[in-house]
Structure formats: structure tokens, C-alpha cells
Amino acid sequence: MAFKTKSSNGSSAKLWRLGNLIRTQVADAKAQNKLVQTSETYVRPKFATFEYKNEGAVNTRHSMEYFDKSQWRWKHQHEFVQTLICSSPQFQECAKSLKKDFAKQAPQIEQSLQQFAMVVAAAAVEDVSNETLVEFVSRYLADLNGSPAQIKVSIWLIGLWLKQEEISLPGMQLRRPKPADLEIEEPLSLALLNLRPRSTSAPPAIAEFEIRARSGVDAQEHVERVTGALRLFRLGSVQEVQYSLSSDSLLLPAGTHGPIQTPVGCYKFEVDGSDTEKLASFIQKLTPLLPLRFPHEAGARQPADIAFFRYTEAVLRGGDLEGRITSGITSLEALFLKGKERAELAQRLSLRIASLLRLLEQNPFEVQEKVHQAYDIRSTHIHGGQVEPEKLRNADDLCRNILEYARLSLVIFLQLKGVIEKDDFIGKLDRALLEFKSLDRIKQQLDSLLVPK
């Protein structure tokens, strides 16, 4: 055997003997035609046309293929394992040893060991080599130890599209969809009930990467952060249509997950090969700084975190412009207003945003004017009033500008978390309006950051 145990009676050796028992039982059942094989009708789409067009639109034409598969269904596998394996002395010995070695997991040991048996039994139908059985044993013990698993992640994205087939980033691939992504077979019974979470239309982009994680939750949080970083790279309603997880773990859940809400949004951008270096640096820098919707520890949110969620609400929501503008302005308020300020808020807000964004080659007078206009709409909307039609005449452009100001500011403030207090940075912005030394200090601080232009 390729693995080492402390003694011949250790958990590894007992798992090996249990695995051999399962192989033998499955082989005997096959030889005696006792494996319950059932035929089930499956269905999958087959694409005759699959054309990727401008702005990520995918023109498709497909038909549905129906075919029968003979298989050992999970229900019969479960009955087989329960009847022949779980009642065996080898299973009981193994469970006893594991409960001793992994006392904290003792209440779940028998359930997880049954899952190990199910995996080995399913693989044994096609034959399991010694090397594969060693991998099963090693991976199961690693799962019980809480060791990280190698998890493959695939995210279907909207809000951006690709100029070429694929863009390779360190540790991640961004690519266009292919027919194989949608030509997924499933039992006809499930297809008729429409129970699958996967989307039936091709997304504009797919992101794929692998991470080392101890749980599916860790992987889901990484999906959330990667998607959030892409949402900040340029102004875009970037979000996942669905994402799938698969790993070498025997105990971690795998499968395809859909969003909590139906994806919407108005903004999207193009990514091409010239963006590769910038995008790689941006994702590497911003991903660990982004807040999670459900943080591990309770406590007050940082102003930049609050601003990020308000910005996300603005770019992902559809519907009325007044609501989007209001969310964009409240995102900027979380960044540029101090907690106890009550007077001249519109003036303070517009001046501070203009003071910062002029260093990013934005026209400060234009910034100040547009923030004033948007703040007026925000005040009317948030108090339940009706915004006058003439103020909404160019509201689409105004909304886009406000969200762009929020995006640029967020990228800066997120990097300043833990470096300088928000109120101290705002004080520098106020002084920079009157003295060049304060302006130079801010320039020097921005030089140390990944600052978008």
C-alpha cells in the first residue's frame, strides 16, 4: 500500500480493508447479476448554431436529444451499502476506530463513513484500482482532519463580454461559452419538472479557477469576492447567473448553484487582451479587501464596506433611475461625509468628491455640478416626492456618471481600510482645496495604490 499507518490496526488500515470488502461485494454482485440496473430516459440539448455576437449576445439554435441509459441508481446503491456494508464487522470496526481518532466528529462518523462506502461502491462498478482506493482513503481522512480540498469553480457571468475567445489570468481563465457548457444531460423526469438550477441560455462570459478551501462556504465566499472585484474593474452590472463547484473531496457538497434573485442590471463592459495585466493586478489586489454579505464575525461595518453594498445595489437593480441615483449617492455619502455632519451636506459631498477625482483626471467642476444634481434627485426621491420631469431629462447619463464616481472612489477607499481613518482622509481632502501641501500628500498616498483612471 502507498500510505503509511501508525499500526496495522489503525484507521487507515481499517479503511483499506473496508474498501476491499466493498470491491469484493460489488464484483460478486455483478457476477451474479444482483446489481439492480434500471433504464432511464435522459435528455440533452444539441446545438446546430452557436454564434457569439457583439456585447456577448449568443445566437443559438438547438434540438433536444433523448436516449436511454442503464445505470445503478443511487437508491439501489444506498440499499446495497446499507444491507451488505454498514452491517459488516469491517464497517463497525472502522467506525469505532475513527470515532476514537476523530472524537470531535464522532456523532457524524457513521454518516460520513457511509458516504465513503457509497463513493467506493459506485466506482467499483467500473473497477477500482489499488491506487484509486488509496486516494479515496487518503482524501476521506484528509476531509475528517479538515484539510483543504482542491475545488474547481466555474461562474457564469453577465455584465461583461469578451473580445476574444479566452483571456488567461494568473489562477483564472475568462472565456466565452461553448456548446459543451449547455449540452448537459439530465433525467427526463427532472427536466419535465424544471428542477435544475442551471441556466438554459449561454452567458456572455465564464470565469474558471481552482482554490484550496476547507468548505463549500469558503468557495462560495471567493465567488462573491471575485464577482465583486469584476464589478469594480469597470462600470458593469457583473453578477453570477450560476456557479458550480467540484472537488476531490469525498464529503464536501458539489453541484450547480443559482442566484438568490433573478439577475438584472443595466451596465456592461468589454474585456480584451490589452486588459489582461491590469485585470490580473486588479483582481489580486481588490478581492481580499471586499466585504462579505454574511461576515464571519458580528460587528460594525467599515464605511467602505457600506458604500460597496450600496454601489452594488445601484448597479444591479433595474427599474427607476431615481432609485439607482439615490443608491449611488448614498454610496458616496458613506465615503465622503462624516458621521455627525448635518449642514450643507450636498456642498461638502460634491466638493470632496471633486477634490479627490480631479487627481484621477476628472473635471472637478463637472463632478461638483453632477453630484449636486444627483443629490437633489436623491433628496426628493428618498423623502417620497416626485422628481420634476426636466430634472430627469438626462438622468441616464447622470446616473452613469454618479456610479462611475462611486466606483473610482470605492477602489481607493477599500485600499485605505486599515491605513488611514476615513475622517482623517476627508480632512486631507478639505485642506487640499486650500493648500498645495495637502494636495501633494494625497497624490503621494494615491501613488501607493492601484488607482483606476
Buried (B, 14 or more C-beta within 10 A) or exposed (E): EEEEBEEEEBBBBBBBBBBBBBBEBBBEBBEEEEBBEEEEEBBBBEBEEBEBEEEBEBEBEBEEEEEEEEBBEEEBBBEBBEEBBBEBEBBBBBBEBBBEBBEEBEEBBBEBBBBBBBBBBBBBBEEBEEEBBBBBBBBBBBBBEEEBBEBBBBBBBBBBBBEEEEBEBEEBEBBBBBBEBBBEEEBBEEBEEEEBEBBEEBBBBBBBBBBEBBBBEBBBBBBBBBBBBBBBBBBBBBBBBBBBBBBBBBBBEEEBBBBEEEBEBBBBBBBEEEBBEBBBEBBBBBBEBBBEEEEEEEEEEBBBBBBBBBBBBBBBBEEEBBBBBBBBBBBBBBBBBEEEEEEEBBEBBBBBBBBBBBBBEBEBEEBBEBBEBBBBBBBBBEEEEEBEEEBBEEBEEBBBBBBBBBBBBBBBBBBBBEEBEBEEBBBBBBBBEEEEEBBEBBEEBBEEBBBBE
